[in-house]
Amino acid sequence: MQIKSLEIQGFKSFPDKVKLTFDQGITAVVGPNGSGKSNIVDAVRWVFGEQSTKTLRGSRMEDVIFGGTAKRKPQGSAMVNLVLDNSDRLLPVDSDEISITRKLYRSGESEYRLGGASVRLKDIYELFMDTGLGRDGYSVIGQGRIAEIISSRSSERREIFEEAAGISKYRYRRGEAQRRLDAAEENMLRLRDILSELEGRVEPLRKEAEKAREYLALADERRTLEIGVWLAKIDQLSAQYRELQDKFLAARGEYDSLAREEEGMEERINLLYTQMQDCAVTADGLRTRLREWEAEAAQIRSDQAVGENNIAHSRESIASLEAEHRQGLERTDADQAAAAEAEKRIAALEQAGEEIRSRLTEETARAQQNEKQLAELDGEIESLKFRRTAIYKQIDDARFSGAASQSLLEETHRRLEEIRQASGSRDGELEHTRQELAECEELLAGTDARQEEFQNARKGWEMRLQSRRERWQQLADQLAAVQNEAAQKRQRAGILEGMEKSLEGYTYSVKFILQQSSRGMLRGVHGSVSQLVAAADPRYSTAIEIALGAGMQNIVVEDENAAKQCIRLLDRERKGRATFLPMTAVRGRRMDDREFAGMEGAVGIASSLVTAESRYSGIVEHLLGRILIAEDLDCAVTIAKRCGYKFRIVTLDGQVINTGGAMTGGYTAKSAGLLGRRGEIDQLEAEAAALEQKAAEQERTLTAAREEISRIEAQIWSIDAGLREVSDDRIRAEGEKKRLEQILASAGESAAKEKAEEAALAARVEQLTGENRSAETVLSGLTGELDQVSAKIEALQEERRKADEAGRDQERRKAALDLQRLEQEKDLAAAKAEQERLTARQEDSRNRLAEIRERIAELERSIQTDRSAIEAGSMRLEQLAEQTVTANERIRQSEETRRDCEQKVSSLRSQSRELSARKETHAREAARLDERLQAAGSERDQVVAKLWESYELTPTMAVQQVSAPEDPAEAERRLTAVRSRIRGLGSVNVGAVEEYEEVSQRYSFLSAQLDDVEKSKRELGRLIEELTSQMRQLFLESFGEINRHFGQIFTELFGGGRAELLLEDPADPLGCGIEIKVQPPGKVIKNLAALSGGEQAFVAIAIYFAILKVNPAPFVILDEIEAALDDVNVAKYARYLRSMTGHTQFIAITHRRGTMEEADVLYGVTMQEEGVSKLIELRVGELEEKLGIGAGQNA
């Protein structure tokens, strides 16, 4: 066996996927310190199942995942895959090649794979036990393991020798046997305790069980008697029910026959009534037309007289209007002349007014210009006066400021010099403190970021966990509800199925025929009406059942012969009577939909509200074609009245209005629901199946939700561990930060104040110097400006006085012009008013003349219209006279027809009353029989219900289990006695029988089990003794061989001397410590501590080589174990490695030249990118150039 390849990705400093291939011999992995060489060794340890983070040089397992650099993001997982050549079948796996993979995710989840299949960590451990490989083997040796051989206590050196001796597996098996032995002893104690407890329970339970058996026997007899008595009662009531049903059906049949005859007579009467009504309507219509024609003739004659009168009045109005038109023309001419004179006066006044306004505008403009000039002069004078006052103040301020600035400048120079001399020594210390604080804050910020990352992650997982738990609870509740509902529907369907199979609810005769048909004894029987017809909507079920009545149990047969065969069978077997509907004979009549079209509350004809095969349409129309279904009783009454009680009406809640007006209603105990029972069964089964499928899906969802909750809880536990670690780091960082801040505050406070004051004083000096120079310049300028301003103020005041005088002259001229303008506007307004009055009067005159002309034309048209209307009226009067003669003749004929119909209706009414009286007699008899029938059926249903409630049995199921007693009275007496004996038993623990059997069986079982455990304990004791003996023998043999080879190899490596291994207690080789005795050539030593570091390492290497001689490992990984040796001893070490390559493959992590020179293959590990290791192939000659390692140079 040997390693073929090692594949690493995302592990420590190897973010990218790298692959190392190994051949037989020595492979050296070289590289500078910190390049990641030892990470390859850690990868091998890790893939073998190493769980110690300390051994893997980390603080937590997540540290093995690449953590990222400044240029690369952290990886989400780490993966190592080791491929072994197993062609020699060293490992118990039937494959020439074994692949071992370990993968860890940053979430904490990990997986192990062996040959691609997922396995447990325990499987990896057991696979490599006693091979020298694996986590605890000696196939991976580092400097620390070499040092432990020498420095550890003698008792701690045993592990590597036991692994070499091959007794690890035996020790593991002995430990397992010992644990099983301890468990057996604990089981024996528990079993004895349980058996002691059971012994005290067996006898009392035996007595209770005997009493319970007696009770159960009596209870079983009570059950048999009760069922038998109830079956006898059901048979008695069923016989009574069948007798009453036959009588009811006969009475109902006679009633239905009379009702149909009455319906036919009512139809004839209704036809006569319709004819009479048509005659009356015709006569009334003609009489109405006559009255209308008489009124129309009178109106025409009146309109003619009014027309003649209107013509005369119109001619008089025309003459009057013509005279008024002539007078209007004369007034219009006079007004037109006066208006022309007024227009001339207005033109003269407007011209004079324009001249006045022009002069007034000129004067106004000059006055405004003068006011503007005065305002400008006032503003300029006021501004100059204000400026003069300000200059006086500025001159005073400048003189005072100059003196104060000079004094402050001298004081500031003195203070600035003092500060500069005192502040120089603190700058260095302050800068150093700031650097340390910045580094600490950077560390703390990193801790905060990690803590926030963990907290955010935990909150997210907690929210997800809460959501998943709530979802799980909801799913659990929903599952329970669905399962309960499905069970209820299955139970209900089972009850209905039993009733359907046993034909519950059918009369004895109908049940007999259907049973004989199902057995093939009758031909042509299609089934009962209730089996063949179904309500189209559940809302119609009650109405259809009431409408069908006893017809639900009518039997549909193929033809008359089939009906005769069934009737003969009933008669021969004396099984009662039944109604048969031959499909070849029964033809139904359907009422006309138009009779109730548009009526409120009419649902439809009953035959259209059911579903059935098309071949049964005649049967359906016969039973339901002349029955109307209505919404409620009020609607039914209204419809019946409007239709003359011609047909039967049934409401949705089962109330009935019969033909002729009789009403049946109230509360009636419902039957078993024959019409919709099969549909309800199918619906219940479909709903139950859907609910069960839904429950199965919900169970799978519930399991997945539970698994997800477990994964989330594991994730939260992992995050909590990270948070605790981050919290510790933060506490340390905060303490360091606080210490640095205190140092920074005490060291920098004084320096900061002095620097701030120095800067402020320097700025103040510059400011004061400038202020002094500015004050002198400003004072000189202000004095000159003051003289200029005073002179300008005097000149402007003189100019204003002249402008004010000119303005008063302009005001006087403007007032005279305003007076003239007012007088001219008054005259102009009076002239325009006169002109408007004349113009308006002319317009009125013209309008009136036009109106007069229009009125004359309108009167002439009216005269023409009246003459046309008078002529048309005369023609219409002649036409109305002819129509009146014809209408009178038609009225006489209609009266004769109506009198003839009345005589026929009177005769039919007499016959109808006789039929109605006979029908009502039969109806009362049928109602009386129906009440008795319902009472018998209700009593029977109560017994059936009691049978079901007590024992969940239908009568058919009960008959199969218990026979009805021959003497029901004797059965009743026996039942009373049994019940009395049961009461006499008092309180009975029915479960005592089962509990006694269970306790008794358990006592026997536990007694046998105790014997088995004692036997197992003896066998385990013998096994432990055998394993201990084998381990002792193997260890002593192997230890002797290792000791012999150690002495030889020590002499060979050290060039002389002697060495041996000793057991501290030869009587206890499996528990005692191991001492190492060595004597290098030319030295006498009493303990190993007297040896140098290199000599101690060489001794440990000699022991390790001796172990490999006795039990060669297939491959060995050596992590710089020769680092402490000098160059001479490194050469010896390397040569000895070469001598052992025949049986072992060596992979050496090294930077020693002697080891490199003996290597067959070299791998170089570099870190060209910071934090990222990279593999390259190197030759020995290239090694010195690339890594700078010279001959004989130590690490």
Secondary structure, DSSP 8 states (H G I E B T S, - for coil): -EEEEEEEESBTTB-S-EEEE--SSEEEEE--TTSSHHHHHHHHHHHTT---TTTTTSSSGGGGB----SSS---SEEEEEEEEE-TT--SS-SSSEEEEEEEEETTS-EEEEETTEEE-HHHHHHHTTTTT-STTSSSEEEHHHHHHHHHS-GGGGHHHHHHHHT-HHHHHHHHHHHHHHHHHHHHHHHHHHHHHHHHHHHHHHHHHHHHHHHHHHHHHHHHHHHHHHHHHHHHHHHHHHHHHHHHHHHHHHHHHHHHHHHHHHHHHHHHHHHHHHHHHHHHHHHHHHHHHHHHHHHHHHHHHHHHHHHHHHHHHHHHHHHHHHHHHHHHHHHHHHHHHHHHHHHHHHHHHHHHHHHHHHHHHHHHHHHHHHHHHHHHHHHHHHHHHHHHHHHHHHHHHHHHHHHHHHHHHHHHHHHHHHHSGGGHHHHHHHHHHHHHHHHHHHHHHHHHHHHHHHHHHHHHHHHHHHHHHHHHHHHHHHHHHHHHHHHHHHHHHHHHHHTTTTS-HHHHHHHHHHHTTSSSSEEEEHHHH-EESSGGGHHHHHHHHGGGGG-EEESSHHHHHHHHHHHHHHT-----EEETTT-------GGGSTT-TTEEEEGGGGEE--GGGHHHHHHHHTTEEEESSHHHHHHHHHHTTT-SEEEETTS-EE-TTS-EE-S-------TTTHHHHHHHHHHHHHHHHHHHHHHHHHHHHHHHHHHHHHHHHHHHHHHHHHHHHHHHHHHHHHHHHHHHHHHHHHHHHHHHHHHHHHHHHHHHHHHHHHHHHHHHHHHHHHHHHHHHHHHHHHHHHHHHHHHHHHHHHHHHHHHHHHHHHHHHHHHHHHHHHHHHHHHHHHHHHHHHHHHHHHHHHHHHHHHHHHHHHHHHHHHHHHHHHHHHHHHHHHHHHHHHHHHHHHHHHHHHHHHHHHHHHHHHHHHHHHHHHHHHHHHHHHHHHHHHHHHH---HHHHHHH----S-HHHHHHHHHHHHHHHHHH-S--THHHHHHHHHHHHHHHHHHHHHHHHHHHHHHHHHHHHHHHHHHHHHHHHHHHHHHHHHHHHHHHHTS-EEEEEES-TT-TTTS-EEEEEE-TT---SSGGGS-HHHHHHHHHHHHHHHHHHS--SEEEEESTTTTS-HHHHHHHHHHHHHTTTT-EEEEE---HHHHHH-SEEEEEEEEETTEEEEEE--HHHHHHHH---TT---
